[in-house]
Amino acid sequence: MHTLAFMGMPGQTEVLLIVFVILLLFGAKKLPELSRSLGKSLGEFKKGQREGTEPDKDAAGAEKKEIIAADEKEASAEDVKKAPVSTDD
């Protein structure tokens, strides 16, 4: 029981045994697909982490566009109010 508590990293023999069992379970044809999908998943995860820590550039750009559009609406409303009224009889 004392040896179970201080079990470290598996040795070379254990790693080879684990690889052999995985090879038997999934087959030689399926392993490249599994490793490829695992790599893509890891890449997407890291990309998501980077995007989560950076401020949203699209959101800031959208806010600026909304502010500009609101200013343009106010300016056009003021132009309509200031426009001279013609009295054609």
N, C-alpha and C positions, 0 to 999 in steps of 0.2 A: 504494500500500500504506500509505503514511503517513496517508492520509485514513480508511482503514478502522479504524485503531487509535483515532482520536479521533472516531468517529461518535457523535453525541449523540442527543437525542430527535428522533423523526421530525417533520418539518414538517407544515404544513397539507395540502399536496398529497399527501404520503405517507399521512397519516391517512385522507383521503378515498378514496384508492386502496384501502387496506386495507378500509375499510367497504364499498366497492363490491364487492370480491372476496368478502367474507363474505356480502353480500346475494345475490350470484349463486350461491354455494355452497349456502346454506341456504334461500333464498326469503324473501319478505316475510311469509308466514304463520307461518313457523317461528321467526322472530327473537323475537317477544314471549314465546313459550313458553320459549325458551332463556334469555332474560334473567330471566324469572320464576323458573325453576328454579335459575339461578345465584344469584339473590338469596336464595332459600330456603336453599340450601346454605350460603351465606355466613353467614346468620343462625343456622343450626344449629351451624356451626363455632364461631362466637363464643359461643353459649350453652354449648357443650361446654367451651370454654376457661374460661368463668366458673365453671362447675360444678366443673371440675377444680382450680381454685385455692381454692375455698371448702371448708371442712370439711363433711363429710356430717352433715346435721341428722337424717336418718332413722336413720343408723347409731347416732348418739349416743342417740337416743330409744329405739331397740331395745335398746341395752345397758342403759339405765336400767330398762326394762320387765323384762329378764331378771334384773337385780339385785333388783328388787322381788319378782318371782315366787319367786326363790330364798329371799329373806328370809321370805316368807309360808309357804313350805314348811317352813323351819326352825322357824318359830314354831308351826305346827300340829303338827309332830312333837314339840316340847317340851310342848305342851298335852296331847298324848296320853300322854306320859310322866308328867306331873304329875297327871293325872286320878286321882281316888281309885278304888281297886279295890273293887268291892262283892263281898262274900262271902255269897251267898244259898245257904242249905243247904236 
